[in-house]
Amino acid sequence: MRAFAWAAAAIFSFASLAGSAAAEETYAGSEMCVACHSAHSESFAKTRHGKLFTSENGLTERMKAGCEACHGAGGKHVADGGGPAPEGMIAFHPETPDAVERANGVCLDCHAGGDQLYWDGSIHDSRGLACTTCHSAHDPKSDRNQLRAETQAAACGTCHIVQRSQQFRNSRMPVREGHMECGSCHNPHGAITRALITHPSINDNCQSCHADKRGPFLWEHPPVQESCLGCHVPHGTAKRSMLRLNPPRLCQQCHVASRHPSDPRRPDETFVVGGSCLNCHPTIHGTNHPAGSFFMR
């Protein structure tokens, strides 16, 4: 339905509204908005929306309406001498769930496809988040995506404080350095996958960068094929390589010490010193070597 609404808005003729005296009184024009809301208009003019939503650059009649393309017709608001937005106008203040839904509907009239395709019913939508919770059309702080924060990590970290704290551990995703963003792995606008990841599975997500771990291998390590999260914490840990535990304790969650001594409580044990299990089993993600059934080659 929103795709239909967007298409209808794209071909909607502003001139047809102006065909009657009542319509002329309904729309006040952006010049009237600027007369009172000068602070908002100055910052808005520098944004992508501000440069596009003008009578000269607008691609559709609705976009040429400027401020009223998103906020609705402001004729009554002007006639009343300002004050609270009258019924029919949208102030983008999330006071009530109904106000959030109406405001989000305005954004989704244009941004209904692409990454926003699964917004309806997504975890963020069901939690009552508004588009303006993360984005600012008037005064964005980021260089991209018109975010309220300077980076995606800062915007997401306001709610996801555990994941934000994990990024300060010594082994972590390179998000803090700016080499990755939260959106590199997650789609905050909705997905049909676990944790809003951008690929069909956790492994596909990780292997989009770590292609050398993808396989298929002649000798495959079953936990690796099941999920990378069995051994790794993706946002960061105090262990090397973002492992949940240091070997051999990590390995001994599945492997009992029946073939050779591997007691993790003895730091002088030959089989666990240094790189631990990985001293002898370095190809733990899988190997194609004919003699690699124990991941030693």
C-alpha positions as YAML, in Angstrom:
chain: A
units: angstrom
residues:
- id: 1
  name: MET
  ca: [0.00, 0.00, 0.00]
- id: 2
  name: ARG
  ca: [2.84, 2.39, 0.81]
- id: 3
  name: ALA
  ca: [4.41, 1.69, -2.59]
- id: 4
  name: PHE
  ca: [1.10, 2.72, -4.15]
- id: 5
  name: ALA
  ca: [0.98, 5.82, -1.92]
- id: 6
  name: TRP
  ca: [4.50, 6.77, -2.99]
- id: 7
  name: ALA
  ca: [3.63, 6.36, -6.65]
- id: 8
  name: ALA
  ca: [0.50, 8.44, -6.18]
- id: 9
  name: ALA
  ca: [2.50, 11.18, -4.44]
- id: 10
  name: ALA
  ca: [5.07, 11.15, -7.22]
- id: 11
  name: ILE
  ca: [2.46, 11.99, -9.85]
- id: 12
  name: PHE
  ca: [0.30, 14.16, -7.61]
- id: 13
  name: SER
  ca: [-0.23, 17.59, -9.10]
- id: 14
  name: PHE
  ca: [0.14, 20.46, -6.68]
- id: 15
  name: ALA
  ca: [-1.45, 22.65, -9.32]
- id: 16
  name: SER
  ca: [-4.67, 20.67, -9.07]
- id: 17
  name: LEU
  ca: [-4.90, 21.53, -5.38]
- id: 18
  name: ALA
  ca: [-4.47, 25.19, -6.20]
- id: 19
  name: GLY
  ca: [-7.40, 25.05, -8.59]
- id: 20
  name: SER
  ca: [-9.89, 26.18, -5.95]
- id: 21
  name: ALA
  ca: [-9.94, 29.05, -3.48]
- id: 22
  name: ALA
  ca: [-10.04, 26.59, -0.58]
- id: 23
  name: ALA
  ca: [-6.88, 24.88, -1.78]
- id: 24
  name: GLU
  ca: [-5.12, 28.21, -2.14]
- id: 25
  name: GLU
  ca: [-5.87, 28.95, 1.49]
- id: 26
  name: THR
  ca: [-4.65, 25.49, 2.59]
- id: 27
  name: TYR
  ca: [-1.05, 25.72, 1.41]
- id: 28
  name: ALA
  ca: [0.93, 28.65, 2.75]
- id: 29
  name: GLY
  ca: [4.21, 28.14, 0.90]
- id: 30
  name: SER
  ca: [7.74, 27.67, 2.23]
- id: 31
  name: GLU
  ca: [8.31, 31.42, 2.37]
- id: 32
  name: MET
  ca: [5.73, 31.70, 5.12]
- id: 33
  name: CYS
  ca: [7.39, 28.84, 7.03]
- id: 34
  name: VAL
  ca: [10.79, 30.52, 6.84]
- id: 35
  name: ALA
  ca: [9.36, 33.77, 8.20]
- id: 36
  name: CYS
  ca: [8.83, 32.15, 11.62]
- id: 37
  name: HIS
  ca: [11.06, 29.07, 11.57]
- id: 38
  name: SER
  ca: [14.24, 30.73, 10.34]
- id: 39
  name: ALA
  ca: [16.59, 28.69, 12.58]
- id: 40
  name: HIS
  ca: [15.23, 25.42, 11.21]
- id: 41
  name: SER
  ca: [15.22, 26.65, 7.63]
- id: 42
  name: GLU
  ca: [18.88, 27.71, 7.66]
- id: 43
  name: SER
  ca: [20.14, 24.32, 8.76]
- id: 44
  name: PHE
  ca: [17.60, 22.50, 6.58]
- id: 45
  name: ALA
  ca: [18.76, 24.34, 3.45]
- id: 46
  name: LYS
  ca: [22.21, 22.72, 3.79]
- id: 47
  name: THR
  ca: [20.89, 19.16, 3.82]
- id: 48
  name: ARG
  ca: [20.11, 16.87, 0.91]
- id: 49
  name: HIS
  ca: [16.37, 17.23, 1.50]
- id: 50
  name: GLY
  ca: [16.69, 20.98, 1.74]
- id: 51
  name: LYS
  ca: [18.47, 21.24, -1.60]
- id: 52
  name: LEU
  ca: [16.00, 18.93, -3.34]
- id: 53
  name: PHE
  ca: [12.69, 20.06, -1.83]
- id: 54
  name: THR
  ca: [12.48, 23.39, -3.63]
- id: 55
  name: SER
  ca: [10.34, 24.73, -6.44]
- id: 56
  name: GLU
  ca: [13.40, 24.73, -8.72]
- id: 57
  name: ASN
  ca: [14.88, 21.30, -7.92]
- id: 58
  name: GLY
  ca: [11.87, 19.25, -6.88]
- id: 59
  name: LEU
  ca: [11.33, 16.18, -9.04]
- id: 60
  name: THR
  ca: [7.60, 16.01, -8.32]
- id: 61
  name: GLU
  ca: [4.92, 18.54, -7.51]
- id: 62
  name: ARG
  ca: [4.84, 17.30, -3.94]
- id: 63
  name: MET
  ca: [8.59, 17.85, -3.51]
- id: 64
  name: LYS
  ca: [8.23, 21.35, -4.93]
- id: 65
  name: ALA
  ca: [5.90, 22.13, -2.01]
- id: 66
  name: GLY
  ca: [9.00, 22.39, 0.20]
- id: 67
  name: CYS
  ca: [8.32, 22.29, 3.94]
- id: 68
  name: GLU
  ca: [4.69, 21.33, 3.39]
- id: 69
  name: ALA
  ca: [5.69, 18.23, 1.43]
- id: 70
  name: CYS
  ca: [6.50, 16.55, 4.77]
- id: 71
  name: HIS
  ca: [4.72, 18.64, 7.40]
- id: 72
  name: GLY
  ca: [1.45, 18.98, 5.51]
- id: 73
  name: ALA
  ca: [-0.51, 22.03, 4.45]
- id: 74
  name: GLY
  ca: [0.15, 24.98, 6.76]
- id: 75
  name: GLY
  ca: [-2.52, 27.46, 5.73]
- id: 76
  name: LYS
  ca: [-4.60, 26.99, 8.87]
- id: 77
  name: HIS
  ca: [-1.45, 27.11, 11.02]
- id: 78
  name: VAL
  ca: [-0.59, 30.51, 9.54]
- id: 79
  name: ALA
  ca: [-4.15, 31.75, 9.84]
- id: 80
  name: ASP
  ca: [-4.17, 30.82, 13.53]
- id: 81
  name: GLY
  ca: [-1.02, 32.88, 14.09]
- id: 82
  name: GLY
  ca: [1.26, 29.90, 14.75]
- id: 83
  name: GLY
  ca: [1.22, 27.92, 17.95]
- id: 84
  name: PRO
  ca: [0.78, 24.14, 18.15]
- id: 85
  name: ALA
  ca: [0.43, 22.36, 14.84]
- id: 86
  name: PRO
  ca: [-3.24, 21.95, 13.96]
- id: 87
  name: GLU
  ca: [-4.83, 18.64, 13.11]
- id: 88
  name: GLY
  ca: [-3.62, 17.51, 9.72]
- id: 89
  name: MET
  ca: [-0.09, 18.86, 10.13]
- id: 90
  name: ILE
  ca: [2.76, 16.66, 11.31]
- id: 91
  name: ALA
  ca: [5.26, 18.10, 13.77]
- id: 92
  name: PHE
  ca: [7.44, 14.94, 13.97]
- id: 93
  name: HIS
  ca: [7.27, 14.99, 17.77]
- id: 94
  name: PRO
  ca: [6.80, 11.40, 19.00]
- id: 95
  name: GLU
  ca: [4.42, 12.18, 21.87]
- id: 96
  name: THR
  ca: [2.12, 9.22, 21.19]
- id: 97
  name: PRO
  ca: [2.30, 5.95, 19.23]
- id: 98
  name: ASP
  ca: [-0.20, 7.40, 16.78]
- id: 99
  name: ALA
  ca: [2.03, 10.43, 16.20]
- id: 100
  name: VAL
  ca: [5.01, 8.15, 15.59]
- id: 101
  name: GLU
  ca: [3.07, 6.08, 13.07]
- id: 102
  name: ARG
  ca: [1.88, 9.16, 11.19]
- id: 103
  name: ALA
  ca: [5.37, 10.68, 11.10]
- id: 104
  name: ASN
  ca: [6.99, 7.43, 9.97]
- id: 105
  name: GLY
  ca: [4.34, 7.13, 7.26]
- id: 106
  name: VAL
  ca: [5.45, 10.45, 5.79]
- id: 107
  name: CYS
  ca: [9.07, 9.25, 5.56]
- id: 108
  name: LEU
  ca: [8.03, 5.89, 4.14]
- id: 109
  name: ASP
  ca: [5.99, 7.56, 1.41]
- id: 110
  name: CYS
  ca: [9.34, 8.12, -0.31]
- id: 111
  name: HIS
  ca: [11.68, 5.74, 1.54]
- id: 112
  name: ALA
  ca: [9.55, 2.62, 1.22]
- id: 113
  name: GLY
  ca: [11.93, 0.41, -0.77]
- id: 114
  name: GLY
  ca: [15.53, -0.66, -0.55]
- id: 115
  name: ASP
  ca: [16.85, -1.02, 3.00]
- id: 116
  name: GLN
  ca: [13.50, 0.13, 4.41]
- id: 117
  name: LEU
  ca: [11.53, -2.67, 2.73]
- id: 118
  name: TYR
  ca: [11.10, -4.67, 5.95]
- id: 119
  name: TRP
  ca: [10.53, -1.77, 8.34]
- id: 120
  name: ASP
  ca: [6.88, -2.64, 9.03]
- id: 121
  name: GLY
  ca: [6.84, -5.17, 11.86]
- id: 122
  name: SER
  ca: [10.59, -5.02, 12.42]
- id: 123
  name: ILE
  ca: [11.98, -4.99, 15.95]
- id: 124
  name: HIS
  ca: [12.62, -1.25, 15.88]
- id: 125
  name: ASP
  ca: [9.16, -0.55, 14.49]
- id: 126
  name: SER
  ca: [7.51, -2.77, 17.11]
- id: 127
  name: ARG
  ca: [9.43, -0.96, 19.86]
- id: 128
  name: GLY
  ca: [7.85, 2.32, 18.78]
- id: 129
  name: LEU
  ca: [10.94, 4.00, 17.33]
- id: 130
  name: ALA
  ca: [10.39, 6.93, 15.02]
- id: 131
  name: CYS
  ca: [12.53, 7.75, 12.03]
- id: 132
  name: THR
  ca: [13.43, 10.94, 13.88]
- id: 133
  name: THR
  ca: [14.79, 8.90, 16.79]
- id: 134
  name: CYS
  ca: [17.92, 8.28, 14.72]
- id: 135
  name: HIS
  ca: [17.66, 10.74, 11.83]
- id: 136
  name: SER
  ca: [17.35, 14.50, 11.68]
- id: 137
  name: ALA
  ca: [16.10, 16.12, 8.48]
- id: 138
  name: HIS
  ca: [16.84, 19.63, 9.80]
- id: 139
  name: ASP
  ca: [20.08, 19.42, 11.75]
- id: 140
  name: PRO
  ca: [22.03, 16.19, 11.09]
- id: 141
  name: LYS
  ca: [25.36, 15.60, 12.83]
- id: 142
  name: SER
  ca: [26.76, 12.94, 10.50]
- id: 143
  name: ASP
  ca: [28.24, 13.22, 7.01]
- id: 144
  name: ARG
  ca: [25.98, 10.44, 5.75]
- id: 145
  name: ASN
  ca: [22.41, 9.31, 6.36]
- id: 146
  name: GLN
  ca: [21.47, 12.49, 8.25]
- id: 147
  name: LEU
  ca: [21.95, 10.93, 11.68]
- id: 148
  name: ARG
  ca: [21.42, 12.72, 14.98]
- id: 149
  name: ALA
  ca: [24.84, 11.40, 16.11]
- id: 150
  name: GLU
  ca: [28.18, 11.81, 14.37]
- id: 151
  name: THR
  ca: [28.52, 8.10, 13.56]
- id: 152
  name: GLN
  ca: [26.36, 5.02, 13.27]
- id: 153
  name: ALA
  ca: [28.10, 3.48, 16.27]
- id: 154
  name: ALA
  ca: [27.22, 6.49, 18.41]
- id: 155
  name: ALA
  ca: [23.61, 6.45, 17.23]
- id: 156
  name: CYS
  ca: [23.15, 2.72, 17.83]
- id: 157
  name: GLY
  ca: [25.12, 2.83, 21.08]
- id: 158
  name: THR
  ca: [22.57, 5.07, 22.76]
- id: 159
  name: CYS
  ca: [20.32, 2.00, 23.10]
- id: 160
  name: HIS
  ca: [22.70, -0.94, 22.56]
- id: 161
  name: ILE
  ca: [25.02, -0.10, 25.44]
- id: 162
  name: VAL
  ca: [26.33, -3.66, 25.96]
- id: 163
  name: GLN
  ca: [27.51, -3.92, 22.35]
- id: 164
  name: ARG
  ca: [28.99, -0.44, 22.61]
- id: 165
  name: SER
  ca: [31.01, -1.41, 25.68]
- id: 166
  name: GLN
  ca: [32.27, -4.56, 23.93]
- id: 167
  name: GLN
  ca: [33.86, -2.37, 21.27]
- id: 168
  name: PHE
  ca: [36.25, -1.02, 23.91]
- id: 169
  name: ARG
  ca: [37.77, -4.42, 24.59]
- id: 170
  name: ASN
  ca: [41.22, -5.26, 23.28]
- id: 171
  name: SER
  ca: [39.94, -7.67, 20.61]
- id: 172
  name: ARG
  ca: [37.04, -6.16, 18.68]
- id: 173
  name: MET
  ca: [35.46, -5.26, 15.38]
- id: 174
  name: PRO
  ca: [37.23, -2.29, 13.70]
- id: 175
  name: VAL
  ca: [34.17, -0.08, 14.23]
- id: 176
  name: ARG
  ca: [35.86, 2.39, 16.58]
- id: 177
  name: GLU
  ca: [38.51, 3.09, 13.95]
- id: 178
  name: GLY
  ca: [35.90, 3.86, 11.32]
- id: 179
  name: HIS
  ca: [36.75, 0.90, 9.07]
- id: 180
  name: MET
  ca: [33.30, -0.61, 9.65]
- id: 181
  name: GLU
  ca: [29.85, 0.59, 10.65]
- id: 182
  name: CYS
  ca: [27.00, -1.11, 12.43]
- id: 183
  name: GLY
  ca: [25.31, -1.14, 9.04]
- id: 184
  name: SER
  ca: [28.14, -3.28, 7.65]
- id: 185
  name: CYS
  ca: [26.53, -6.27, 9.36]
- id: 186
  name: HIS
  ca: [23.05, -5.10, 10.42]
- id: 187
  name: ASN
  ca: [20.14, -3.41, 8.69]
- id: 188
  name: PRO
  ca: [18.51, -1.24, 11.37]
- id: 189
  name: HIS
  ca: [15.44, -0.69, 9.20]
- id: 190
  name: GLY
  ca: [14.44, -4.33, 9.30]
- id: 191
  name: ALA
  ca: [15.34, -7.75, 7.97]
- id: 192
  name: ILE
  ca: [13.95, -11.27, 7.93]
- id: 193
  name: THR
  ca: [17.08, -12.62, 9.59]
- id: 194
  name: ARG
  ca: [18.36, -12.99, 13.14]
- id: 195
  name: ALA
  ca: [19.61, -9.78, 14.77]
- id: 196
  name: LEU
  ca: [18.78, -7.81, 11.60]
- id: 197
  name: ILE
  ca: [21.89, -9.11, 9.84]
- id: 198
  name: THR
  ca: [22.26, -8.28, 6.17]
- id: 199
  name: HIS
  ca: [22.93, -11.85, 4.95]
- id: 200
  name: PRO
  ca: [20.81, -15.01, 5.17]
- id: 201
  name: SER
  ca: [22.84, -16.48, 8.06]
- id: 202
  name: ILE
  ca: [25.46, -15.56, 10.65]
- id: 203
  name: ASN
  ca: [28.13, -17.47, 8.75]
- id: 204
  name: ASP
  ca: [27.28, -15.76, 5.46]
- id: 205
  name: ASN
  ca: [27.54, -12.44, 7.25]
- id: 206
  name: CYS
  ca: [30.99, -13.17, 8.68]
- id: 207
  name: GLN
  ca: [32.30, -14.87, 5.56]
- id: 208
  name: SER
  ca: [31.44, -11.90, 3.39]
- id: 209
  name: CYS
  ca: [34.72, -10.49, 4.79]
- id: 210
  name: HIS
  ca: [36.44, -13.65, 6.05]
- id: 211
  name: ALA
  ca: [36.26, -15.45, 2.71]
- id: 212
  name: ASP
  ca: [39.16, -17.78, 3.59]
- id: 213
  name: LYS
  ca: [36.96, -19.40, 6.24]
- id: 214
  name: ARG
  ca: [34.08, -20.09, 3.86]
- id: 215
  name: GLY
  ca: [35.05, -23.45, 2.36]
- id: 216
  name: PRO
  ca: [33.85, -25.95, 1.37]
- id: 217
  name: PHE
  ca: [36.78, -27.91, 2.75]
- id: 218
  name: LEU
  ca: [37.78, -31.53, 2.38]
- id: 219
  name: TRP
  ca: [37.93, -31.69, 6.18]
- id: 220
  name: GLU
  ca: [35.37, -29.47, 7.83]
- id: 221
  name: HIS
  ca: [35.10, -28.60, 11.51]
- id: 222
  name: PRO
  ca: [31.38, -29.13, 12.39]
- id: 223
  name: PRO
  ca: [31.05, -26.20, 14.86]
- id: 224
  name: VAL
  ca: [32.44, -23.83, 12.23]
- id: 225
  name: GLN
  ca: [29.78, -24.86, 9.74]
- id: 226
  name: GLU
  ca: [27.06, -24.49, 12.37]
- id: 227
  name: SER
  ca: [27.76, -20.93, 13.50]
- id: 228
  name: CYS
  ca: [30.73, -18.63, 13.97]
- id: 229
  name: LEU
  ca: [29.12, -17.50, 17.22]
- id: 230
  name: GLY
  ca: [29.89, -20.85, 18.81]
- id: 231
  name: CYS
  ca: [33.46, -19.68, 19.35]
- id: 232
  name: HIS
  ca: [33.45, -15.92, 18.69]
- id: 233
  name: VAL
  ca: [31.72, -12.86, 20.15]
- id: 234
  name: PRO
  ca: [31.26, -10.55, 17.16]
- id: 235
  name: HIS
  ca: [31.34, -7.16, 18.90]
- id: 236
  name: GLY
  ca: [34.49, -7.80, 20.93]
- id: 237
  name: THR
  ca: [36.05, -9.70, 23.82]
- id: 238
  name: ALA
  ca: [39.08, -9.61, 26.07]
- id: 239
  name: LYS
  ca: [40.32, -12.80, 24.39]
- id: 240
  name: ARG
  ca: [42.37, -12.96, 21.21]
- id: 241
  name: SER
  ca: [40.48, -13.18, 17.90]
- id: 242
  name: MET
  ca: [37.25, -12.30, 19.72]
- id: 243
  name: LEU
  ca: [37.05, -15.81, 21.17]
- id: 244
  name: ARG
  ca: [34.58, -16.63, 23.94]
- id: 245
  name: LEU
  ca: [37.31, -18.39, 25.94]
- id: 246
  name: ASN
  ca: [41.00, -18.94, 25.47]
- id: 247
  name: PRO
  ca: [42.09, -22.36, 24.24]
- id: 248
  name: PRO
  ca: [42.27, -25.04, 25.51]
- id: 249
  name: ARG
  ca: [39.21, -24.21, 27.64]
- id: 250
  name: LEU
  ca: [37.27, -23.23, 24.54]
- id: 251
  name: CYS
  ca: [38.15, -26.44, 22.73]
- id: 252
  name: GLN
  ca: [37.46, -28.60, 25.78]
- id: 253
  name: GLN
  ca: [33.85, -27.51, 25.82]
- id: 254
  name: CYS
  ca: [33.44, -30.13, 23.10]
- id: 255
  name: HIS
  ca: [36.67, -32.19, 23.18]
- id: 256
  name: VAL
  ca: [37.46, -34.28, 26.26]
- id: 257
  name: ALA
  ca: [41.11, -34.83, 27.16]
- id: 258
  name: SER
  ca: [41.17, -38.52, 26.21]
- id: 259
  name: ARG
  ca: [43.89, -38.75, 23.54]
- id: 260
  name: HIS
  ca: [46.66, -36.74, 25.16]
- id: 261
  name: PRO
  ca: [47.06, -34.60, 28.29]
- id: 262
  name: SER
  ca: [45.55, -31.15, 27.91]
- id: 263
  name: ASP
  ca: [44.78, -29.98, 31.41]
- id: 264
  name: PRO
  ca: [44.18, -26.20, 31.22]
- id: 265
  name: ARG
  ca: [45.04, -25.71, 34.88]
- id: 266
  name: ARG
  ca: [48.71, -26.50, 34.38]
- id: 267
  name: PRO
  ca: [50.58, -23.60, 32.70]
- id: 268
  name: ASP
  ca: [53.69, -25.76, 32.23]
- id: 269
  name: GLU
  ca: [51.84, -28.45, 30.27]
- id: 270
  name: THR
  ca: [53.54, -29.03, 26.91]
- id: 271
  name: PHE
  ca: [50.30, -29.38, 25.01]
- id: 272
  name: VAL
  ca: [48.68, -26.18, 26.23]
- id: 273
  name: VAL
  ca: [51.50, -23.63, 26.52]
- id: 274
  name: GLY
  ca: [51.53, -20.65, 24.17]
- id: 275
  name: GLY
  ca: [49.06, -21.16, 21.37]
- id: 276
  name: SER
  ca: [47.55, -24.14, 23.16]
- id: 277
  name: CYS
  ca: [45.58, -26.49, 20.90]
- id: 278
  name: LEU
  ca: [46.37, -24.27, 17.93]
- id: 279
  name: ASN
  ca: [50.07, -25.06, 18.24]
- id: 280
  name: CYS
  ca: [49.34, -28.38, 16.56]
- id: 281
  name: HIS
  ca: [45.89, -27.79, 15.05]
- id: 282
  name: PRO
  ca: [46.25, -24.45, 13.22]
- id: 283
  name: THR
  ca: [43.70, -25.07, 10.44]
- id: 284
  name: ILE
  ca: [40.81, -25.23, 12.87]
- id: 285
  name: HIS
  ca: [38.31, -23.67, 10.43]
- id: 286
  name: GLY
  ca: [38.91, -26.46, 7.90]
- id: 287
  name: THR
  ca: [41.54, -27.75, 5.53]
- id: 288
  name: ASN
  ca: [41.88, -29.30, 2.07]
- id: 289
  name: HIS
  ca: [45.09, -31.19, 2.85]
- id: 290
  name: PRO
  ca: [44.67, -34.98, 2.34]
- id: 291
  name: ALA
  ca: [46.33, -35.60, 5.70]
- id: 292
  name: GLY
  ca: [44.40, -32.89, 7.53]
- id: 293
  name: SER
  ca: [41.63, -34.89, 9.19]
- id: 294
  name: PHE
  ca: [42.83, -33.62, 12.58]
- id: 295
  name: PHE
  ca: [43.30, -30.05, 11.25]
- id: 296
  name: MET
  ca: [47.07, -30.28, 11.67]
- id: 297
  name: ARG
  ca: [47.85, -29.15, 8.12]
...
